[in-house]
Amino acid sequence: MQYRDAQPGDPVISELSHKIDDNRVVLRWQWPEGVAVVYIAKQSADAGANGQNETPTSDLKLFTREEYKAAGSYRDRIEGIGRVRYTVYPAVREEGDTFVIRQPDGTNQLELSTGRAKIKYAVHHKKSWFRSRKTVQIQVTAEVPVPQEVLCYVKKRGGYPVDRDDGTLYPFTAPFAAGRNVLPAIEVGGDEYVRLFFTDGQKYGTIYELVPE
């Protein structure tokens, strides 16, 4: 089996769409004339799956036109939480070999979310009577492992920060395991307050839900 980019006249997948049905992803597309089988790649989009011009790193699943006709779709069980990328490659036989056609325009590829994982957090500020500074204890409870670059904490003088730009931002230096994570205590000024945020809300807000406890 070999890979090649689509050339003029090659059969291509079009009208690829999806819906979520209970615990399954349902894919539908327009089959090109003369194509009897396709290969389907399923990859994590959260980790930055390969582009169209690269060989897929995941195993390809062969799916026939007859199977599609019988079921009216391609159905795949949802496993885990996050964003998933599906790519449907048409396959053709030429000179005794099978060619898998990549489509650089991306019309045979889509990304979808299988749900958002909850990240619960608590920030406890503790000040003693005889000190001008106070101790802050951060606790993060995650449904799934969370890379360190997803979250940050922001420190602000005079009140709690309202977003990641409302104060001084600090990155975390280690990933968060699934379950309860109690971070080492940090020391801040007596009139300083800390809150957690996504480092990129637009990017990570589709994957995780950040919930204060």
Protein Blocks (a to p, Z undefined) as FASTA:
>chain_A
ZZddddehiacdehiacddehjaccddddddehiabdcdddddfklopadfkbccfbdcd
dddfklmmmnopacdddedjddddddddddddeehiacddddfkopmgccddebjadddd
dddddddfkbcbdcdddddddfbdcdfklpccdddehiacfbfknccddddfbdcdehjd
ddddddddfkbccddddfblmlmmmmpccddZZ
